[in-house]
Amino acid sequence: MDITNDFKEEILNSTTSIENIEVVYKKNKYNGKLVKTNQSPFEMTIFDDDLKDNPEHVIDFILAKEITIKFFDGTIKTFKDPVS
């Protein structure tokens, strides 16, 4: 998945407003709260309560097919690569 400047700004400027993040890969899905961001290199870590052994998941943007961000105000934004 391409990481656009719009996507980075949405995350970095709204970390306290984000309620939940869902990441969809080809065979897996992770869903949880944003626990850490890193600006350079850009990185996001979520905490998925459903994972017993290792609940922290660093998002792999190369393999991610879709990322959905749910904000506390009810807004939902989905980011994915355009279909070619």
PDB file of N, CA, C and O in Angstrom:
ATOM      1  N   MET A   1       0.845  -1.172   0.000  1.00  0.00           N
ATOM      2  CA  MET A   1       0.000   0.000   0.000  1.00  0.00           C
ATOM      3  C   MET A   1       0.891   1.236   0.000  1.00  0.00           C
ATOM      4  O   MET A   1       1.829   1.331   0.791  1.00  0.00           O
ATOM      5  N   ASP A   2       0.596   2.179  -0.887  1.00  0.00           N
ATOM      6  CA  ASP A   2       1.359   3.423  -0.931  1.00  0.00           C
ATOM      7  C   ASP A   2       0.997   4.307   0.257  1.00  0.00           C
ATOM      8  O   ASP A   2      -0.177   4.481   0.582  1.00  0.00           O
ATOM      9  N   ILE A   3       2.009   4.854   0.891  1.00  0.00           N
ATOM     10  CA  ILE A   3       1.800   5.771   2.008  1.00  0.00           C
ATOM     11  C   ILE A   3       1.865   7.187   1.458  1.00  0.00           C
ATOM     12  O   ILE A   3       2.943   7.689   1.139  1.00  0.00           O
ATOM     13  N   THR A   4       0.716   7.823   1.349  1.00  0.00           N
ATOM     14  CA  THR A   4       0.655   9.180   0.813  1.00  0.00           C
ATOM     15  C   THR A   4       0.887  10.196   1.928  1.00  0.00           C
ATOM     16  O   THR A   4       0.780   9.871   3.111  1.00  0.00           O
ATOM     17  N   ASN A   5       1.202  11.418   1.539  1.00  0.00           N
ATOM     18  CA  ASN A   5       1.347  12.489   2.527  1.00  0.00           C
ATOM     19  C   ASN A   5       0.037  12.736   3.256  1.00  0.00           C
ATOM     20  O   ASN A   5       0.042  13.032   4.451  1.00  0.00           O
ATOM     21  N   ASP A   6      -1.096  12.616   2.548  1.00  0.00           N
ATOM     22  CA  ASP A   6      -2.405  12.789   3.190  1.00  0.00           C
ATOM     23  C   ASP A   6      -2.604  11.764   4.302  1.00  0.00           C
ATOM     24  O   ASP A   6      -3.089  12.094   5.384  1.00  0.00           O
ATOM     25  N   PHE A   7      -2.224  10.525   4.025  1.00  0.00           N
ATOM     26  CA  PHE A   7      -2.363   9.468   5.026  1.00  0.00           C
ATOM     27  C   PHE A   7      -1.483   9.759   6.237  1.00  0.00           C
ATOM     28  O   PHE A   7      -1.946   9.673   7.375  1.00  0.00           O
ATOM     29  N   LYS A   8      -0.220  10.101   6.002  1.00  0.00           N
ATOM     30  CA  LYS A   8       0.698  10.409   7.100  1.00  0.00           C
ATOM     31  C   LYS A   8       0.183  11.560   7.951  1.00  0.00           C
ATOM     32  O   LYS A   8       0.188  11.480   9.180  1.00  0.00           O
ATOM     33  N   GLU A   9      -0.263  12.638   7.296  1.00  0.00           N
ATOM     34  CA  GLU A   9      -0.774  13.799   8.025  1.00  0.00           C
ATOM     35  C   GLU A   9      -2.010  13.439   8.836  1.00  0.00           C
ATOM     36  O   GLU A   9      -2.167  13.898   9.968  1.00  0.00           O
ATOM     37  N   GLU A  10      -2.886  12.623   8.264  1.00  0.00           N
ATOM     38  CA  GLU A  10      -4.102  12.197   8.965  1.00  0.00           C
ATOM     39  C   GLU A  10      -3.743  11.479  10.261  1.00  0.00           C
ATOM     40  O   GLU A  10      -4.369  11.712  11.296  1.00  0.00           O
ATOM     41  N   ILE A  11      -2.758  10.625  10.208  1.00  0.00           N
ATOM     42  CA  ILE A  11      -2.339   9.873  11.388  1.00  0.00           C
ATOM     43  C   ILE A  11      -1.585  10.761  12.374  1.00  0.00           C
ATOM     44  O   ILE A  11      -1.945  10.826  13.549  1.00  0.00           O
ATOM     45  N   LEU A  12      -0.557  11.436  11.908  1.00  0.00           N
ATOM     46  CA  LEU A  12       0.312  12.197  12.804  1.00  0.00           C
ATOM     47  C   LEU A  12      -0.389  13.387  13.450  1.00  0.00           C
ATOM     48  O   LEU A  12      -0.032  13.774  14.563  1.00  0.00           O
ATOM     49  N   ASN A  13      -1.374  13.972  12.782  1.00  0.00           N
ATOM     50  CA  ASN A  13      -2.079  15.131  13.332  1.00  0.00           C
ATOM     51  C   ASN A  13      -3.304  14.753  14.149  1.00  0.00           C
ATOM     52  O   ASN A  13      -3.924  15.622  14.762  1.00  0.00           O
ATOM     53  N   SER A  14      -3.666  13.477  14.171  1.00  0.00           N
ATOM     54  CA  SER A  14      -4.918  13.076  14.820  1.00  0.00           C
ATOM     55  C   SER A  14      -4.749  11.925  15.800  1.00  0.00           C
ATOM     56  O   SER A  14      -5.725  11.235  16.094  1.00  0.00           O
ATOM     57  N   THR A  15      -3.561  11.695  16.309  1.00  0.00           N
ATOM     58  CA  THR A  15      -3.334  10.507  17.135  1.00  0.00           C
ATOM     59  C   THR A  15      -4.273  10.415  18.333  1.00  0.00           C
ATOM     60  O   THR A  15      -4.692   9.314  18.690  1.00  0.00           O
ATOM     61  N   THR A  16      -4.615  11.531  18.962  1.00  0.00           N
ATOM     62  CA  THR A  16      -5.497  11.478  20.129  1.00  0.00           C
ATOM     63  C   THR A  16      -6.967  11.354  19.748  1.00  0.00           C
ATOM     64  O   THR A  16      -7.800  11.056  20.604  1.00  0.00           O
ATOM     65  N   SER A  17      -7.299  11.577  18.488  1.00  0.00           N
ATOM     66  CA  SER A  17      -8.685  11.485  18.024  1.00  0.00           C
ATOM     67  C   SER A  17      -9.035  10.111  17.472  1.00  0.00           C
ATOM     68  O   SER A  17     -10.202   9.834  17.197  1.00  0.00           O
ATOM     69  N   ILE A  18      -8.034   9.245  17.307  1.00  0.00           N
ATOM     70  CA  ILE A  18      -8.254   7.933  16.700  1.00  0.00           C
ATOM     71  C   ILE A  18      -8.709   6.938  17.765  1.00  0.00           C
ATOM     72  O   ILE A  18      -8.034   6.726  18.772  1.00  0.00           O
ATOM     73  N   GLU A  19      -9.872   6.333  17.517  1.00  0.00           N
ATOM     74  CA  GLU A  19     -10.414   5.336  18.438  1.00  0.00           C
ATOM     75  C   GLU A  19      -9.886   3.939  18.125  1.00  0.00           C
ATOM     76  O   GLU A  19      -9.543   3.178  19.030  1.00  0.00           O
ATOM     77  N   ASN A  20      -9.825   3.611  16.834  1.00  0.00           N
ATOM     78  CA  ASN A  20      -9.515   2.250  16.434  1.00  0.00           C
ATOM     79  C   ASN A  20      -8.955   2.226  15.013  1.00  0.00           C
ATOM     80  O   ASN A  20      -9.293   3.075  14.189  1.00  0.00           O
ATOM     81  N   ILE A  21      -8.098   1.248  14.736  1.00  0.00           N
ATOM     82  CA  ILE A  21      -7.551   1.068  13.391  1.00  0.00           C
ATOM     83  C   ILE A  21      -7.697  -0.397  13.005  1.00  0.00           C
ATOM     84  O   ILE A  21      -7.382  -1.296  13.785  1.00  0.00           O
ATOM     85  N   GLU A  22      -8.180  -0.620  11.790  1.00  0.00           N
ATOM     86  CA  GLU A  22      -8.281  -1.976  11.255  1.00  0.00           C
ATOM     87  C   GLU A  22      -7.371  -2.082  10.037  1.00  0.00           C
ATOM     88  O   GLU A  22      -7.431  -1.250   9.132  1.00  0.00           O
ATOM     89  N   VAL A  23      -6.530  -3.110  10.023  1.00  0.00           N
ATOM     90  CA  VAL A  23      -5.610  -3.342   8.907  1.00  0.00           C
ATOM     91  C   VAL A  23      -5.973  -4.674   8.273  1.00  0.00           C
ATOM     92  O   VAL A  23      -6.059  -5.696   8.954  1.00  0.00           O
ATOM     93  N   VAL A  24      -6.184  -4.654   6.962  1.00  0.00           N
ATOM     94  CA  VAL A  24      -6.537  -5.870   6.237  1.00  0.00           C
ATOM     95  C   VAL A  24      -5.371  -6.254   5.334  1.00  0.00           C
ATOM     96  O   VAL A  24      -4.907  -5.469   4.507  1.00  0.00           O
ATOM     97  N   TYR A  25      -4.918  -7.483   5.523  1.00  0.00           N
ATOM     98  CA  TYR A  25      -3.901  -8.070   4.660  1.00  0.00           C
ATOM     99  C   TYR A  25      -4.589  -9.112   3.784  1.00  0.00           C
ATOM    100  O   TYR A  25      -5.800  -9.308   3.890  1.00  0.00           O
ATOM    101  N   LYS A  26      -3.841  -9.767   2.934  1.00  0.00           N
ATOM    102  CA  LYS A  26      -4.426 -10.761   2.038  1.00  0.00           C
ATOM    103  C   LYS A  26      -5.114 -11.887   2.815  1.00  0.00           C
ATOM    104  O   LYS A  26      -6.205 -12.318   2.443  1.00  0.00           O
ATOM    105  N   LYS A  27      -4.479 -12.366   3.898  1.00  0.00           N
ATOM    106  CA  LYS A  27      -5.040 -13.497   4.643  1.00  0.00           C
ATOM    107  C   LYS A  27      -5.378 -13.182   6.097  1.00  0.00           C
ATOM    108  O   LYS A  27      -5.994 -14.011   6.766  1.00  0.00           O
ATOM    109  N   ASN A  28      -5.002 -12.027   6.599  1.00  0.00           N
ATOM    110  CA  ASN A  28      -5.222 -11.695   8.007  1.00  0.00           C
ATOM    111  C   ASN A  28      -5.838 -10.314   8.164  1.00  0.00           C
ATOM    112  O   ASN A  28      -5.801  -9.480   7.259  1.00  0.00           O
ATOM    113  N   LYS A  29      -6.407 -10.103   9.351  1.00  0.00           N
ATOM    114  CA  LYS A  29      -6.946  -8.792   9.691  1.00  0.00           C
ATOM    115  C   LYS A  29      -6.577  -8.504  11.144  1.00  0.00           C
ATOM    116  O   LYS A  29      -6.693  -9.372  12.009  1.00  0.00           O
ATOM    117  N   TYR A  30      -6.133  -7.276  11.400  1.00  0.00           N
ATOM    118  CA  TYR A  30      -5.803  -6.839  12.751  1.00  0.00           C
ATOM    119  C   TYR A  30      -6.649  -5.619  13.075  1.00  0.00           C
ATOM    120  O   TYR A  30      -6.899  -4.772  12.217  1.00  0.00           O
ATOM    121  N   ASN A  31      -7.084  -5.543  14.325  1.00  0.00           N
ATOM    122  CA  ASN A  31      -7.997  -4.491  14.727  1.00  0.00           C
ATOM    123  C   ASN A  31      -7.622  -4.061  16.141  1.00  0.00           C
ATOM    124  O   ASN A  31      -7.596  -4.886  17.054  1.00  0.00           O
ATOM    125  N   GLY A  32      -7.329  -2.770  16.328  1.00  0.00           N
ATOM    126  CA  GLY A  32      -6.977  -2.348  17.669  1.00  0.00           C
ATOM    127  C   GLY A  32      -6.703  -0.868  17.790  1.00  0.00           C
ATOM    128  O   GLY A  32      -6.850  -0.097  16.842  1.00  0.00           O
ATOM    129  N   LYS A  33      -6.299  -0.500  18.990  1.00  0.00           N
ATOM    130  CA  LYS A  33      -6.011   0.898  19.290  1.00  0.00           C
ATOM    131  C   LYS A  33      -4.597   1.247  18.849  1.00  0.00           C
ATOM    132  O   LYS A  33      -3.682   0.427  18.923  1.00  0.00           O
ATOM    133  N   LEU A  34      -4.443   2.477  18.393  1.00  0.00           N
ATOM    134  CA  LEU A  34      -3.126   2.988  18.025  1.00  0.00           C
ATOM    135  C   LEU A  34      -2.331   3.221  19.307  1.00  0.00           C
ATOM    136  O   LEU A  34      -2.765   3.964  20.188  1.00  0.00           O
ATOM    137  N   VAL A  35      -1.166   2.582  19.407  1.00  0.00           N
ATOM    138  CA  VAL A  35      -0.356   2.748  20.613  1.00  0.00           C
ATOM    139  C   VAL A  35       0.947   3.489  20.360  1.00  0.00           C
ATOM    140  O   VAL A  35       1.549   4.033  21.285  1.00  0.00           O
ATOM    141  N   LYS A  36       1.385   3.508  19.088  1.00  0.00           N
ATOM    142  CA  LYS A  36       2.657   4.185  18.813  1.00  0.00           C
ATOM    143  C   LYS A  36       2.733   4.578  17.344  1.00  0.00           C
ATOM    144  O   LYS A  36       2.303   3.836  16.462  1.00  0.00           O
ATOM    145  N   THR A  37       3.295   5.772  17.101  1.00  0.00           N
ATOM    146  CA  THR A  37       3.602   6.194  15.735  1.00  0.00           C
ATOM    147  C   THR A  37       5.045   6.674  15.704  1.00  0.00           C
ATOM    148  O   THR A  37       5.589   7.138  16.706  1.00  0.00           O
ATOM    149  N   ASN A  38       5.634   6.554  14.554  1.00  0.00           N
ATOM    150  CA  ASN A  38       6.989   7.042  14.339  1.00  0.00           C
ATOM    151  C   ASN A  38       6.971   7.806  13.022  1.00  0.00           C
ATOM    152  O   ASN A  38       6.462   7.307  12.018  1.00  0.00           O
ATOM    153  N   GLN A  39       7.519   9.001  13.024  1.00  0.00           N
ATOM    154  CA  GLN A  39       7.458   9.839  11.832  1.00  0.00           C
ATOM    155  C   GLN A  39       8.485   9.440  10.779  1.00  0.00           C
ATOM    156  O   GLN A  39       8.177   9.443   9.587  1.00  0.00           O
ATOM    157  N   SER A  40       9.714   9.092  11.204  1.00  0.00           N
ATOM    158  CA  SER A  40      10.745   8.769  10.224  1.00  0.00           C
ATOM    159  C   SER A  40      11.634   7.647  10.757  1.00  0.00           C
ATOM    160  O   SER A  40      12.390   7.876  11.702  1.00  0.00           O
ATOM    161  N   PRO A  41      11.571   6.469  10.197  1.00  0.00           N
ATOM    162  CA  PRO A  41      10.662   6.084   9.116  1.00  0.00           C
ATOM    163  C   PRO A  41       9.236   5.978   9.643  1.00  0.00           C
ATOM    164  O   PRO A  41       9.013   5.668  10.813  1.00  0.00           O
ATOM    165  N   PHE A  42       8.277   6.240   8.763  1.00  0.00           N
ATOM    166  CA  PHE A  42       6.878   6.230   9.174  1.00  0.00           C
ATOM    167  C   PHE A  42       6.479   4.817   9.588  1.00  0.00           C
ATOM    168  O   PHE A  42       6.665   3.854   8.845  1.00  0.00           O
ATOM    169  N   GLU A  43       5.926   4.722  10.793  1.00  0.00           N
ATOM    170  CA  GLU A  43       5.571   3.427  11.356  1.00  0.00           C
ATOM    171  C   GLU A  43       4.392   3.599  12.301  1.00  0.00           C
ATOM    172  O   GLU A  43       4.278   4.616  12.985  1.00  0.00           O
ATOM    173  N   MET A  44       3.520   2.607  12.337  1.00  0.00           N
ATOM    174  CA  MET A  44       2.371   2.620  13.242  1.00  0.00           C
ATOM    175  C   MET A  44       2.281   1.271  13.942  1.00  0.00           C
ATOM    176  O   MET A  44       2.478   0.225  13.324  1.00  0.00           O
ATOM    177  N   THR A  45       1.980   1.305  15.247  1.00  0.00           N
ATOM    178  CA  THR A  45       1.789   0.083  16.015  1.00  0.00           C
ATOM    179  C   THR A  45       0.413   0.137  16.644  1.00  0.00           C
ATOM    180  O   THR A  45       0.033   1.142  17.244  1.00  0.00           O
ATOM    181  N   ILE A  46      -0.344  -0.966  16.503  1.00  0.00           N
ATOM    182  CA  ILE A  46      -1.654  -1.052  17.138  1.00  0.00           C
ATOM    183  C   ILE A  46      -1.629  -2.172  18.175  1.00  0.00           C
ATOM    184  O   ILE A  46      -0.785  -3.067  18.122  1.00  0.00           O
ATOM    185  N   PHE A  47      -2.568  -2.106  19.117  1.00  0.00           N
ATOM    186  CA  PHE A  47      -2.707  -3.116  20.162  1.00  0.00           C
ATOM    187  C   PHE A  47      -3.988  -3.880  19.898  1.00  0.00           C
ATOM    188  O   PHE A  47      -5.082  -3.344  20.073  1.00  0.00           O
ATOM    189  N   ASP A  48      -3.858  -5.143  19.473  1.00  0.00           N
ATOM    190  CA  ASP A  48      -5.005  -5.985  19.134  1.00  0.00           C
ATOM    191  C   ASP A  48      -5.291  -6.920  20.308  1.00  0.00           C
ATOM    192  O   ASP A  48      -4.534  -7.860  20.552  1.00  0.00           O
ATOM    193  N   ASP A  49      -6.389  -6.663  21.042  1.00  0.00           N
ATOM    194  CA  ASP A  49      -6.752  -7.460  22.217  1.00  0.00           C
ATOM    195  C   ASP A  49      -6.996  -8.928  21.890  1.00  0.00           C
ATOM    196  O   ASP A  49      -6.880  -9.782  22.769  1.00  0.00           O
ATOM    197  N   ASP A  50      -7.331  -9.235  20.641  1.00  0.00           N
ATOM    198  CA  ASP A  50      -7.628 -10.614  20.254  1.00  0.00           C
ATOM    199  C   ASP A  50      -6.372 -11.478  20.158  1.00  0.00           C
ATOM    200  O   ASP A  50      -6.468 -12.705  20.159  1.00  0.00           O
ATOM    201  N   LEU A  51      -5.215 -10.863  20.078  1.00  0.00           N
ATOM    202  CA  LEU A  51      -3.963 -11.617  19.991  1.00  0.00           C
ATOM    203  C   LEU A  51      -3.432 -11.857  21.400  1.00  0.00           C
ATOM    204  O   LEU A  51      -3.050 -10.914  22.092  1.00  0.00           O
ATOM    205  N   LYS A  52      -3.409 -13.101  21.816  1.00  0.00           N
ATOM    206  CA  LYS A  52      -3.014 -13.433  23.191  1.00  0.00           C
ATOM    207  C   LYS A  52      -1.496 -13.356  23.403  1.00  0.00           C
ATOM    208  O   LYS A  52      -1.038 -12.770  24.384  1.00  0.00           O
ATOM    209  N   ASP A  53      -0.718 -13.945  22.487  1.00  0.00           N
ATOM    210  CA  ASP A  53       0.728 -14.037  22.693  1.00  0.00           C
ATOM    211  C   ASP A  53       1.449 -12.710  22.512  1.00  0.00           C
ATOM    212  O   ASP A  53       2.290 -12.340  23.331  1.00  0.00           O
ATOM    213  N   ASN A  54       1.125 -11.999  21.450  1.00  0.00           N
ATOM    214  CA  ASN A  54       1.806 -10.742  21.142  1.00  0.00           C
ATOM    215  C   ASN A  54       0.782  -9.748  20.599  1.00  0.00           C
ATOM    216  O   ASN A  54       0.614  -9.644  19.384  1.00  0.00           O
ATOM    217  N   PRO A  55       0.099  -9.022  21.473  1.00  0.00           N
ATOM    218  CA  PRO A  55      -0.988  -8.145  21.019  1.00  0.00           C
ATOM    219  C   PRO A  55      -0.543  -6.902  20.255  1.00  0.00           C
ATOM    220  O   PRO A  55      -1.358  -6.279  19.575  1.00  0.00           O
ATOM    221  N   GLU A  56       0.742  -6.525  20.351  1.00  0.00           N
ATOM    222  CA  GLU A  56       1.209  -5.364  19.585  1.00  0.00           C
ATOM    223  C   GLU A  56       1.507  -5.786  18.155  1.00  0.00           C
ATOM    224  O   GLU A  56       2.192  -6.781  17.919  1.00  0.00           O
ATOM    225  N   HIS A  57       0.987  -5.021  17.207  1.00  0.00           N
ATOM    226  CA  HIS A  57       1.182  -5.332  15.788  1.00  0.00           C
ATOM    227  C   HIS A  57       1.704  -4.088  15.074  1.00  0.00           C
ATOM    228  O   HIS A  57       1.042  -3.051  15.053  1.00  0.00           O
ATOM    229  N   VAL A  58       2.899  -4.200  14.489  1.00  0.00           N
ATOM    230  CA  VAL A  58       3.455  -3.121  13.671  1.00  0.00           C
ATOM    231  C   VAL A  58       2.886  -3.300  12.273  1.00  0.00           C
ATOM    232  O   VAL A  58       3.043  -4.359  11.664  1.00  0.00           O
ATOM    233  N   ILE A  59       2.232  -2.274  11.767  1.00  0.00           N
ATOM    234  CA  ILE A  59       1.577  -2.364  10.464  1.00  0.00           C
ATOM    235  C   ILE A  59       2.615  -2.475   9.356  1.00  0.00           C
ATOM    236  O   ILE A  59       3.548  -1.675   9.276  1.00  0.00           O
ATOM    237  N   ASP A  60       2.438  -3.471   8.510  1.00  0.00           N
ATOM    238  CA  ASP A  60       3.306  -3.682   7.351  1.00  0.00           C
ATOM    239  C   ASP A  60       2.618  -3.035   6.149  1.00  0.00           C
ATOM    240  O   ASP A  60       1.713  -3.620   5.553  1.00  0.00           O
ATOM    241  N   PHE A  61       3.050  -1.834   5.803  1.00  0.00           N
ATOM    242  CA  PHE A  61       2.389  -1.086   4.731  1.00  0.00           C
ATOM    243  C   PHE A  61       2.598  -1.721   3.359  1.00  0.00           C
ATOM    244  O   PHE A  61       1.789  -1.514   2.454  1.00  0.00           O
ATOM    245  N   ILE A  62       3.659  -2.482   3.197  1.00  0.00           N
ATOM    246  CA  ILE A  62       3.899  -3.142   1.911  1.00  0.00           C
ATOM    247  C   ILE A  62       2.852  -4.224   1.668  1.00  0.00           C
ATOM    248  O   ILE A  62       2.372  -4.380   0.545  1.00  0.00           O
ATOM    249  N   LEU A  63       2.494  -4.971   2.711  1.00  0.00           N
ATOM    250  CA  LEU A  63       1.533  -6.065   2.570  1.00  0.00           C
ATOM    251  C   LEU A  63       0.084  -5.655   2.816  1.00  0.00           C
ATOM    252  O   LEU A  63      -0.834  -6.368   2.411  1.00  0.00           O
ATOM    253  N   ALA A  64      -0.133  -4.521   3.470  1.00  0.00           N
ATOM    254  CA  ALA A  64      -1.501  -4.092   3.790  1.00  0.00           C
ATOM    255  C   ALA A  64      -2.292  -3.799   2.523  1.00  0.00           C
ATOM    256  O   ALA A  64      -1.802  -3.147   1.601  1.00  0.00           O
ATOM    257  N   LYS A  65      -3.522  -4.292   2.499  1.00  0.00           N
ATOM    258  CA  LYS A  65      -4.422  -4.050   1.371  1.00  0.00           C
ATOM    259  C   LYS A  65      -5.343  -2.861   1.651  1.00  0.00           C
ATOM    260  O   LYS A  65      -5.738  -2.136   0.739  1.00  0.00           O
ATOM    261  N   GLU A  66      -5.679  -2.675   2.945  1.00  0.00           N
ATOM    262  CA  GLU A  66      -6.629  -1.624   3.318  1.00  0.00           C
ATOM    263  C   GLU A  66      -6.433  -1.274   4.789  1.00  0.00           C
ATOM    264  O   GLU A  66      -6.202  -2.151   5.622  1.00  0.00           O
ATOM    265  N   ILE A  67      -6.526   0.013   5.097  1.00  0.00           N
ATOM    266  CA  ILE A  67      -6.454   0.480   6.478  1.00  0.00           C
ATOM    267  C   ILE A  67      -7.654   1.379   6.728  1.00  0.00           C
ATOM    268  O   ILE A  67      -7.873   2.356   6.012  1.00  0.00           O
ATOM    269  N   THR A  68      -8.431   1.035   7.758  1.00  0.00           N
ATOM    270  CA  THR A  68      -9.604   1.820   8.123  1.00  0.00           C
ATOM    271  C   THR A  68      -9.368   2.440   9.493  1.00  0.00           C
ATOM    272  O   THR A  68      -8.984   1.758  10.443  1.00  0.00           O
ATOM    273  N   ILE A  69      -9.604   3.743   9.576  1.00  0.00           N
ATOM    274  CA  ILE A  69      -9.407   4.483  10.819  1.00  0.00           C
ATOM    275  C   ILE A  69     -10.761   4.971  11.309  1.00  0.00           C
ATOM    276  O   ILE A  69     -11.497   5.637  10.581  1.00  0.00           O
ATOM    277  N   LYS A  70     -11.079   4.628  12.558  1.00  0.00           N
ATOM    278  CA  LYS A  70     -12.321   5.088  13.184  1.00  0.00           C
ATOM    279  C   LYS A  70     -11.950   6.121  14.247  1.00  0.00           C
ATOM    280  O   LYS A  70     -11.122   5.869  15.122  1.00  0.00           O
ATOM    281  N   PHE A  71     -12.588   7.291  14.144  1.00  0.00           N
ATOM    282  CA  PHE A  71     -12.318   8.380  15.072  1.00  0.00           C
ATOM    283  C   PHE A  71     -13.381   8.418  16.164  1.00  0.00           C
ATOM    284  O   PHE A  71     -14.484   7.906  15.978  1.00  0.00           O
ATOM    285  N   PHE A  72     -13.050   9.023  17.299  1.00  0.00           N
ATOM    286  CA  PHE A  72     -13.981   9.114  18.418  1.00  0.00           C
ATOM    287  C   PHE A  72     -15.259   9.870  18.065  1.00  0.00           C
ATOM    288  O   PHE A  72     -16.299   9.639  18.682  1.00  0.00           O
ATOM    289  N   ASP A  73     -15.196  10.778  17.076  1.00  0.00           N
ATOM    290  CA  ASP A  73     -16.394  11.538  16.702  1.00  0.00           C
ATOM    291  C   ASP A  73     -17.315  10.759  15.758  1.00  0.00           C
ATOM    292  O   ASP A  73     -18.327  11.293  15.305  1.00  0.00           O
ATOM    293  N   GLY A  74     -16.969   9.495  15.457  1.00  0.00           N
ATOM    294  CA  GLY A  74     -17.800   8.666  14.589  1.00  0.00           C
ATOM    295  C   GLY A  74     -17.352   8.642  13.139  1.00  0.00           C
ATOM    296  O   GLY A  74     -17.852   7.838  12.353  1.00  0.00           O
ATOM    297  N   THR A  75     -16.420   9.507  12.773  1.00  0.00           N
ATOM    298  CA  THR A  75     -15.904   9.542  11.405  1.00  0.00           C
ATOM    299  C   THR A  75     -15.099   8.276  11.128  1.00  0.00           C
ATOM    300  O   THR A  75     -14.340   7.810  11.977  1.00  0.00           O
ATOM    301  N   ILE A  76     -15.275   7.729   9.932  1.00  0.00           N
ATOM    302  CA  ILE A  76     -14.518   6.557   9.499  1.00  0.00           C
ATOM    303  C   ILE A  76     -13.853   6.886   8.172  1.00  0.00           C
ATOM    304  O   ILE A  76     -14.506   7.357   7.242  1.00  0.00           O
ATOM    305  N   LYS A  77     -12.546   6.634   8.090  1.00  0.00           N
ATOM    306  CA  LYS A  77     -11.806   6.868   6.845  1.00  0.00           C
ATOM    307  C   LYS A  77     -11.086   5.586   6.458  1.00  0.00           C
ATOM    308  O   LYS A  77     -10.445   4.939   7.286  1.00  0.00           O
ATOM    309  N   THR A  78     -11.206   5.231   5.178  1.00  0.00           N
ATOM    310  CA  THR A  78     -10.560   4.031   4.665  1.00  0.00           C
ATOM    311  C   THR A  78      -9.537   4.419   3.613  1.00  0.00           C
ATOM    312  O   THR A  78      -9.813   5.222   2.721  1.00  0.00           O
ATOM    313  N   PHE A  79      -8.359   3.839   3.731  1.00  0.00           N
ATOM    314  CA  PHE A  79      -7.277   4.087   2.786  1.00  0.00           C
ATOM    315  C   PHE A  79      -6.902   2.765   2.135  1.00  0.00           C
ATOM    316  O   PHE A  79      -6.711   1.759   2.818  1.00  0.00           O
ATOM    317  N   LYS A  80      -6.799   2.773   0.809  1.00  0.00           N
ATOM    318  CA  LYS A  80      -6.334   1.591   0.083  1.00  0.00           C
ATOM    319  C   LYS A  80      -5.787   2.032  -1.256  1.00  0.00           C
ATOM    320  O   LYS A  80      -6.094   3.120  -1.742  1.00  0.00           O
ATOM    321  N   ASP A  81      -4.977   1.178  -1.844  1.00  0.00           N
ATOM    322  CA  ASP A  81      -4.424   1.492  -3.155  1.00  0.00           C
ATOM    323  C   ASP A  81      -5.529   1.472  -4.196  1.00  0.00           C
ATOM    324  O   ASP A  81      -6.446   0.656  -4.111  1.00  0.00           O
ATOM    325  N   PRO A  82      -5.452   2.362  -5.175  1.00  0.00           N
ATOM    326  CA  PRO A  82      -6.447   2.332  -6.249  1.00  0.00           C
ATOM    327  C   PRO A  82      -6.315   1.043  -7.058  1.00  0.00           C
ATOM    328  O   PRO A  82      -5.217   0.518  -7.244  1.00  0.00           O
ATOM    329  N   VAL A  83      -7.441   0.553  -7.525  1.00  0.00           N
ATOM    330  CA  VAL A  83      -7.447  -0.657  -8.345  1.00  0.00           C
ATOM    331  C   VAL A  83      -6.931  -0.295  -9.726  1.00  0.00           C
ATOM    332  O   VAL A  83      -7.403   0.655 -10.349  1.00  0.00           O
ATOM    333  N   SER A  84      -5.952  -1.065 -10.200  1.00  0.00           N
ATOM    334  CA  SER A  84      -5.381  -0.745 -11.515  1.00  0.00           C
ATOM    335  C   SER A  84      -5.878  -1.695 -12.578  1.00  0.00           C
ATOM    336  O   SER A  84      -5.500  -1.571 -13.742  1.00  0.00           O
TER     337      SER A  84
END
